[in-house]
Amino acid sequence: MNQESILITTLPQEIIINILSRLPIRTVVACKLVCKPWLELLETREFATSHLSKSVPGLAVFHYLDLFRIFEFNDEPGFEHHRLHYDLVTEFQRTSFVNPSHCSIGIQGSTNGLLFLREINTQPHVHYICNPITREYIELPSPDELVHFYPTVKTYGFGTSKITGDNKVVRVLHECTRDDTHVLLDIPKSECHVYTLGTGTWRKIKHGSKLEYNCRSVGAFLNGNLHWLVVDMKGSSQISCFDLETEIFTTFSPASAIPEKEGFLGGLFVLGDCLCFCDNTSQDEIVIWLMKEYGNEKSWSKEYVINKHPEFGGECYEVVRPMKAFKNGDILMSWQDFCMFYYSNETKMISKIDMFELHNTWGVESMLHTSSFVSLKDLNRENVRSF
């Protein structure tokens, strides 16, 4: 061991943690091989917490061919401005822990380095929490025993409470009645279930107002709250907000961000530190609105108008999810669960992204995800398994 190595190993533990917690995931993994004291230090809860607090979001991507990949972005000066730069952190197969080999899986949320996954075409639905870095997962108990009606809509969210730091899975489900023209008549039954990681049980809580959710959307997590774009009984668009600390629902208006017309195609997401509404109704352009001041209905601002031509002109009739805005104004986006594409602010062009190098950009589901060393084994009352 050279003199520099000896010097750093003699530093106080808190200083070593502060230094090493600034490194990328793959570099930290390599540091575990330096010496036994470093290995022990890098596997502590203190290091995992420190590293997570300094990490920036990357990307979790699932390809229908059964492969999950986790990426980190390179968004530093010196890189070519009109191209997306990223590094593969790790990958794993869906069948590493999902039992039925025939089932589909959906990414329903991400927080604190943990992914919330749900089996789509099994009954009852099976839910998983996993950490791709530590290779740990838990299978949540079924919440269906709480339900005494047949729900027509189920939607989920996953996030962290602001004060206690509890990680929570939220499930909203309701029953709708419609007339012959599919106009909503009533929402006679509605429930909300909450699972706090480490408790081992689902809880039923009061849901509140009659609101229609979209079963294809997931809660947008920001500022300790989950958000869904919903429709009230008058047919007006609202944002349903669930506080993960108080477990209380409130609503506020999306105001000018939602077009006053039938058949609009849009979704509610998080872009940077702002709530984001993406309108893909037009055949020619994608419009992105940001709520510049959280909770202020008057702070919605039209930030991007992106021309679909020639890549997607006239064919992109699904919800578009903006995922990451880069320092140079470029944006990484997902077209529902079909493919990913990249908008260059310099060239004003969009192009499909093949992050699996399979020469097939279709059948991809993705979500912003911050990798971490947070261990599920720190949770009580959970049967943690490895994969």
C-alpha positions as CSV (number, residue, x, y, z in Angstrom):
1,M,0.0,0.0,0.0
2,N,1.5,3.3,-1.0
3,Q,1.9,6.4,1.2
4,E,-1.3,8.1,-0.2
5,S,-3.3,5.0,0.4
6,I,-2.1,4.7,4.0
7,L,-2.9,8.4,4.6
8,I,-6.5,8.1,3.5
9,T,-7.1,4.9,5.5
10,T,-6.0,6.8,8.7
11,L,-8.5,9.6,8.2
12,P,-11.5,9.8,10.6
13,Q,-14.4,7.6,9.5
14,E,-16.8,10.5,8.8
15,I,-14.3,12.1,6.5
16,I,-13.8,8.9,4.5
17,I,-17.6,8.5,4.2
18,N,-17.9,12.0,3.0
19,I,-15.2,11.5,0.3
20,L,-16.3,8.1,-0.9
21,S,-20.0,8.9,-0.9
22,R,-19.4,11.3,-3.8
23,L,-18.3,8.6,-6.1
24,P,-20.4,6.8,-8.8
25,I,-22.0,3.4,-7.9
26,R,-19.5,1.3,-9.9
27,T,-16.5,3.1,-8.4
28,V,-17.8,2.5,-4.9
29,V,-18.2,-1.2,-5.7
30,A,-14.5,-1.2,-6.8
31,C,-13.5,0.5,-3.5
32,K,-14.9,-2.4,-1.5
33,L,-12.0,-4.4,-2.8
34,V,-9.4,-2.0,-1.5
35,C,-9.3,-3.4,2.1
36,K,-11.5,-5.0,4.7
37,P,-12.0,-1.7,6.7
38,W,-13.3,0.0,3.6
39,L,-15.6,-3.0,2.8
40,E,-17.1,-2.8,6.3
41,L,-17.4,1.0,6.1
42,L,-19.1,1.0,2.7
43,E,-21.7,-1.5,3.9
44,T,-22.9,0.6,6.8
45,R,-26.2,2.4,6.9
46,E,-24.4,5.7,7.5
47,F,-22.5,5.4,4.1
48,A,-25.7,4.3,2.2
49,T,-27.6,7.4,3.6
50,S,-24.7,9.7,2.8
51,H,-24.2,8.4,-0.7
52,L,-27.9,8.6,-1.5
53,S,-28.1,12.2,-0.3
54,K,-25.4,13.2,-2.9
55,S,-26.6,11.0,-5.8
56,V,-28.4,12.3,-8.8
57,P,-31.2,10.4,-10.6
58,G,-30.3,7.9,-13.3
59,L,-32.7,5.6,-15.2
60,A,-34.3,2.2,-14.7
61,V,-35.3,0.6,-18.0
62,F,-37.2,-2.6,-18.6
63,H,-37.2,-4.3,-22.1
64,Y,-40.0,-6.7,-22.9
65,L,-37.4,-9.3,-23.7
66,D,-37.1,-9.7,-19.9
67,L,-34.1,-7.5,-19.1
68,F,-33.8,-4.7,-16.6
69,R,-31.0,-2.2,-16.9
70,I,-29.9,0.6,-14.5
71,F,-28.1,3.6,-16.0
72,E,-26.3,6.7,-14.7
73,F,-26.2,9.9,-16.9
74,N,-23.2,11.9,-17.9
75,D,-24.3,15.5,-17.9
76,E,-21.0,17.3,-17.6
77,P,-19.3,20.1,-19.6
78,G,-17.2,18.7,-22.4
79,F,-19.6,16.1,-23.7
80,E,-21.1,16.6,-27.1
81,H,-24.2,18.7,-26.6
82,H,-26.6,17.1,-29.0
83,R,-26.2,13.5,-27.8
84,L,-27.3,11.5,-24.8
85,H,-24.4,10.2,-22.6
86,Y,-25.0,7.4,-20.1
87,D,-23.2,4.5,-18.4
88,L,-24.6,1.1,-17.5
89,V,-24.5,0.5,-13.8
90,T,-26.1,-3.0,-13.5
91,E,-28.6,-5.3,-15.1
92,F,-30.8,-8.3,-14.1
93,Q,-33.4,-10.6,-15.5
94,R,-37.1,-10.3,-14.6
95,T,-37.1,-14.0,-13.8
96,S,-34.4,-13.4,-11.1
97,F,-37.3,-13.1,-8.6
98,V,-40.6,-12.9,-10.4
99,N,-42.1,-16.4,-10.1
100,P,-44.5,-16.9,-13.1
101,S,-42.4,-16.9,-16.2
102,H,-45.3,-15.9,-18.3
103,C,-46.3,-12.7,-16.4
104,S,-45.7,-9.2,-17.5
105,I,-44.1,-6.7,-15.0
106,G,-44.6,-3.0,-14.7
107,I,-42.4,-0.3,-13.0
108,Q,-44.8,1.5,-10.7
109,G,-42.4,3.8,-8.8
110,S,-39.0,4.6,-7.5
111,T,-37.7,6.2,-4.3
112,N,-34.5,6.0,-2.2
113,G,-32.9,3.6,-4.7
114,L,-35.8,1.2,-4.4
115,L,-38.0,0.1,-7.3
116,F,-41.7,-0.8,-6.9
117,L,-42.7,-3.5,-9.4
118,R,-46.1,-5.1,-10.1
119,E,-47.1,-8.2,-12.0
120,I,-49.6,-7.1,-14.6
121,N,-51.5,-10.1,-15.9
122,T,-51.7,-12.3,-12.8
123,Q,-54.5,-12.6,-10.3
124,P,-54.2,-11.6,-7.6
125,H,-51.5,-9.0,-8.6
126,V,-48.2,-9.5,-6.9
127,H,-46.1,-6.6,-5.8
128,Y,-42.3,-6.3,-5.3
129,I,-39.9,-3.9,-3.8
130,C,-36.3,-4.4,-5.0
131,N,-32.9,-2.7,-4.9
132,P,-31.0,-3.6,-8.1
133,I,-27.6,-2.5,-6.5
134,T,-27.8,-4.6,-3.3
135,R,-29.6,-7.4,-5.2
136,E,-32.3,-7.6,-2.5
137,Y,-36.1,-7.8,-2.9
138,I,-39.3,-8.3,-0.9
139,E,-42.7,-9.6,-2.0
140,L,-45.5,-7.6,-0.5
141,P,-48.5,-9.4,0.9
142,S,-51.7,-9.2,-1.2
143,P,-54.0,-6.2,-0.3
144,D,-56.9,-7.8,-2.1
145,E,-58.4,-9.1,1.1
146,L,-59.3,-5.5,2.0
147,V,-61.5,-5.1,-1.0
148,H,-65.2,-6.1,-1.0
149,F,-66.2,-4.8,-4.4
150,Y,-65.0,-5.2,-8.0
151,P,-62.8,-2.2,-8.8
152,T,-62.7,-1.0,-12.4
153,V,-59.7,1.2,-11.9
154,K,-56.5,0.6,-9.9
155,T,-53.6,3.0,-9.7
156,Y,-50.4,3.1,-7.6
157,G,-47.8,5.4,-6.3
158,F,-44.5,5.0,-4.4
159,G,-42.7,7.6,-2.4
160,T,-41.1,8.7,0.9
161,S,-42.7,10.8,3.7
162,K,-41.1,14.1,4.4
163,I,-40.6,13.9,8.2
164,T,-40.3,10.2,9.2
165,G,-38.6,9.1,5.9
166,D,-41.0,6.1,5.6
167,N,-41.2,4.5,2.2
168,K,-44.8,3.9,1.3
169,V,-46.8,2.2,-1.5
170,V,-50.2,3.7,-2.2
171,R,-53.0,2.0,-4.1
172,V,-56.2,3.8,-5.1
173,L,-59.0,1.8,-6.6
174,H,-62.6,2.6,-7.4
175,E,-65.7,1.5,-9.2
176,C,-67.3,3.5,-12.0
177,T,-70.8,3.5,-13.6
178,R,-71.3,4.9,-17.1
179,D,-74.1,5.4,-19.5
180,D,-74.3,3.9,-23.0
181,T,-72.0,6.7,-24.4
182,H,-69.4,6.0,-21.7
183,V,-70.1,9.2,-19.9
184,L,-69.2,8.9,-16.2
185,L,-72.4,8.8,-14.0
186,D,-71.1,7.9,-10.6
187,I,-68.2,6.5,-8.5
188,P,-70.2,4.5,-6.0
189,K,-67.2,2.9,-4.3
190,S,-63.6,4.1,-3.8
191,E,-60.8,3.0,-1.4
192,C,-57.1,3.8,-0.7
193,H,-54.6,1.3,0.7
194,V,-51.2,2.2,2.1
195,Y,-48.3,-0.1,2.7
196,T,-45.4,1.3,4.8
197,L,-42.2,-0.7,4.2
198,G,-41.2,-2.5,7.4
199,T,-44.7,-3.0,8.8
200,G,-45.7,-6.1,6.9
201,T,-49.3,-5.0,6.4
202,W,-51.6,-2.9,4.2
203,R,-53.9,-0.3,5.8
204,K,-57.1,1.1,4.5
205,I,-57.5,4.9,4.8
206,K,-60.1,7.4,3.9
207,H,-60.0,8.4,0.3
208,G,-62.2,11.5,0.2
209,S,-63.8,13.0,-2.9
210,K,-65.3,11.1,-5.9
211,L,-62.5,11.4,-8.5
212,E,-61.8,9.3,-11.5
213,Y,-58.2,8.0,-11.8
214,N,-56.5,6.6,-14.8
215,C,-55.4,3.0,-14.4
216,R,-52.5,3.5,-16.8
217,S,-50.9,6.3,-14.8
218,V,-48.8,6.1,-11.6
219,G,-48.5,8.7,-8.9
220,A,-45.9,11.5,-9.6
221,F,-43.7,11.8,-6.5
222,L,-42.5,15.3,-5.5
223,N,-42.0,17.2,-2.2
224,G,-43.2,14.2,-0.1
225,N,-46.5,14.0,-2.0
226,L,-47.9,11.7,-4.7
227,H,-49.9,13.4,-7.5
228,W,-52.4,12.0,-10.1
229,L,-54.2,13.8,-12.9
230,V,-57.9,13.0,-12.2
231,V,-61.4,14.0,-13.4
232,D,-64.1,15.1,-10.9
233,M,-67.8,14.4,-11.2
234,K,-68.3,17.6,-13.3
235,G,-65.8,16.4,-15.9
236,S,-63.1,18.9,-14.9
237,S,-59.5,18.0,-14.6
238,Q,-57.9,18.2,-11.2
239,I,-54.7,17.1,-9.5
240,S,-55.2,14.7,-6.6
241,C,-52.4,15.2,-4.1
242,F,-51.6,12.6,-1.3
243,D,-49.4,13.7,1.5
244,L,-47.3,10.7,2.5
245,E,-46.7,12.0,6.0
246,T,-50.3,12.9,7.0
247,E,-51.9,10.5,4.6
248,I,-54.5,13.1,3.6
249,F,-55.8,13.7,0.1
250,T,-56.2,17.3,-1.3
251,T,-56.9,18.6,-4.8
252,F,-55.8,21.6,-6.8
253,S,-56.3,22.8,-10.3
254,P,-53.9,22.3,-13.2
255,A,-55.3,25.6,-14.5
256,S,-54.0,26.7,-17.9
257,A,-51.9,23.6,-18.4
258,I,-54.9,21.4,-19.3
259,P,-56.5,22.2,-22.7
260,E,-60.2,22.9,-22.5
261,K,-61.2,20.3,-25.1
262,E,-62.4,16.7,-25.3
263,G,-60.0,13.9,-26.1
264,F,-56.8,15.6,-25.0
265,L,-53.9,13.3,-24.5
266,G,-51.7,14.2,-21.6
267,G,-50.2,13.1,-18.3
268,L,-48.8,14.4,-15.1
269,F,-45.2,13.8,-14.2
270,V,-42.1,15.3,-12.5
271,L,-39.4,17.1,-14.5
272,G,-36.5,18.3,-12.5
273,D,-38.0,19.8,-9.3
274,C,-41.3,20.7,-10.9
275,L,-44.7,19.1,-11.5
276,C,-45.0,18.7,-15.3
277,F,-47.9,18.3,-17.6
278,C,-47.1,16.9,-21.1
279,D,-49.8,17.5,-23.8
280,N,-49.4,15.1,-26.8
281,T,-52.9,15.8,-28.3
282,S,-51.6,17.5,-31.5
283,Q,-50.4,15.5,-34.4
284,D,-47.5,17.9,-34.9
285,E,-46.1,18.9,-31.5
286,I,-45.5,18.0,-27.9
287,V,-46.2,20.8,-25.4
288,I,-44.6,20.6,-21.9
289,W,-45.9,22.8,-19.0
290,L,-44.1,23.2,-15.7
291,M,-45.5,24.3,-12.3
292,K,-42.6,26.7,-11.5
293,E,-43.8,27.3,-7.9
294,Y,-45.1,24.1,-6.2
295,G,-48.7,24.4,-5.2
296,N,-49.2,27.8,-6.9
297,E,-51.9,27.2,-9.6
298,K,-50.9,30.4,-11.3
299,S,-47.3,29.4,-11.8
300,W,-47.9,27.0,-14.7
301,S,-45.6,27.9,-17.6
302,K,-45.3,26.6,-21.1
303,E,-41.6,25.6,-21.3
304,Y,-41.2,23.5,-24.4
305,V,-43.0,23.1,-27.7
306,I,-41.4,20.1,-29.5
307,N,-41.9,19.4,-33.2
308,K,-42.7,15.7,-33.7
309,H,-41.6,15.6,-37.4
310,P,-40.1,13.8,-39.0
311,E,-39.5,11.0,-36.5
312,F,-43.0,10.8,-34.9
313,G,-45.2,13.0,-37.1
314,G,-48.8,11.8,-37.1
315,E,-48.2,8.6,-35.3
316,C,-47.4,9.4,-31.7
317,Y,-50.9,8.9,-30.2
318,E,-49.9,7.8,-26.7
319,V,-49.0,9.6,-23.5
320,V,-45.5,11.1,-23.6
321,R,-43.5,11.1,-20.3
322,P,-40.7,13.7,-20.0
323,M,-38.1,12.1,-17.7
324,K,-35.0,14.3,-17.5
325,A,-34.1,17.8,-18.6
326,F,-30.4,18.2,-19.0
327,K,-28.3,21.4,-18.4
328,N,-28.2,22.2,-22.1
329,G,-32.0,22.1,-22.5
330,D,-32.1,18.6,-24.0
331,I,-34.9,16.3,-22.7
332,L,-35.1,12.5,-22.4
333,M,-38.7,11.3,-22.9
334,S,-40.7,8.0,-23.0
335,W,-43.5,7.3,-25.4
336,Q,-45.9,5.4,-23.1
337,D,-44.3,1.9,-22.8
338,F,-43.2,1.6,-26.4
339,C,-39.9,3.4,-26.8
340,M,-37.6,6.2,-25.6
341,F,-36.6,9.3,-27.5
342,Y,-34.3,12.3,-27.0
343,Y,-34.9,15.9,-27.8
344,S,-31.9,18.0,-28.7
345,N,-32.4,21.7,-27.8
346,E,-29.5,22.6,-30.2
347,T,-30.8,20.8,-33.3
348,K,-34.5,21.0,-32.3
349,M,-34.8,17.3,-33.5
350,I,-36.0,14.2,-31.7
351,S,-34.5,10.7,-32.2
352,K,-35.2,7.2,-30.8
353,I,-32.9,5.8,-28.2
354,D,-31.8,2.2,-28.1
355,M,-30.3,1.7,-24.6
356,F,-30.2,-2.1,-25.0
357,E,-28.3,-2.1,-28.3
358,L,-30.7,-4.6,-29.7
359,H,-31.5,-2.6,-32.8
360,N,-35.1,-2.6,-31.5
361,T,-36.3,0.5,-29.7
362,W,-39.8,-0.8,-29.1
363,G,-41.3,-2.5,-26.0
364,V,-39.4,-0.4,-23.4
365,E,-40.7,0.9,-20.1
366,S,-38.6,3.4,-18.1
367,M,-38.6,5.5,-15.0
368,L,-36.2,8.0,-13.4
369,H,-34.3,6.1,-10.6
370,T,-31.5,7.0,-8.2
371,S,-29.3,4.1,-7.5
372,S,-28.4,3.5,-3.8
373,F,-26.8,1.1,-1.3
374,V,-29.9,1.3,1.0
375,S,-30.4,-2.2,2.3
376,L,-33.9,-3.7,2.6
377,K,-32.4,-5.8,5.4
378,D,-32.7,-2.7,7.6
379,L,-36.4,-3.1,7.5
380,N,-38.3,-5.0,10.3
381,R,-41.0,-7.5,9.6
382,E,-40.0,-8.1,6.0
383,N,-38.8,-11.3,4.4
384,V,-35.8,-10.0,2.5
385,R,-34.4,-12.3,-0.3
386,S,-31.5,-12.0,-2.6
387,F,-31.4,-12.4,-6.4
